[in-house]
Amino acid sequence: MTRLLDSLSLQDYENFDLLIVDQNEDDRLEEIVQQQRKFRARRIHCPGEQGSSRGRNIGWKAAQGKLIIFPDDDCWYPPWLLSRAASELNSLDADIVTGRAADMTGRSINGRYLLERQKINRANVWLAGIEWMMLFRRATLVELNGFDENIGVGARSLWQACEGQDILLRAIGAGKTCYFDPTLFGHHEELDVVTPDKNMVSKGRMYGRGLGYVLRIHHFPITTFLMWMGRPLLRLTSDLLKGNIKTVSYLLNVSIGRLEGYLGREVMGFRN
């Protein structure tokens, strides 16, 4: 979290508040909140609450600003990010503007993203951003009732990802204007899917379930699902032929997870 707070202190956007939704049982974050900074910080302590989507909803409902962004505690932003994103939201007269995750050179990481600025629709939504790079008008969050708390990391369900795509799809369905811009990016540690450890392999299954579930509840055709399930299987086959054995279990878990999400249940014989 220190890296995030340091990056917020360097923002050239002046007037913003930080609300830290703290789901820990103890007060480990209180000292961090009390440190003097150029922006106002407030901690909302809610032990017993669970999940990233639940935390986001608690946060935006308590926020006073008209624009809302949801940084992860382990991401950080370039100094220009808030001002440029807010300017773009207004110039496009958009309801939501999204960007991508990148390393310090600007290379995209932790997902695939569109290459050009464009309006988000049902066809491109899967390549149109990541949750901590989504800037919302507060009025839009009110109308959509925020994030679905049944989806996302820490949710009390199997569907541990793609809450960002879910809220974008609901926004599009409600007639909202959403744009993705690849020149808007923030930073995060890169996930290792080349030599994944046991934890990353497990995440592949959990994140895959989220994607499959969102495909199902938003009534995407079976052909779209088969494309998303088949893509990691093709990579798996290629990696097997190349001798890249370490990625095989990860890619298999991704495909199984997507199947489970689309079916709405765990597949027998493939429990973690």
Secondary structure, DSSP 8 states (H G I E B T S, - for coil): -HHHHHHHHT-S--S-EEEEEE--SS-TTHHHHHS--SSEEEEEE-TT---HHHHHHHHHHH--SSEEE---TTEE--TTHHHHHHHHHHHTT-SEEEEEEE-TTS-B-SS---SS-EE--TTTGGGS--GGGEEEEHHHHHHHTSS-TTSSTT-SSS--S-HHHHHHHHHHHTT--EEEEEEEEEEE-----SS--HHHHHHHHHHHHHHHHHHHHTT--HHHHHHHHHHHHHHHHHHHHHT-GGGHHHHHHHHHHHHHHHHTS--TT---
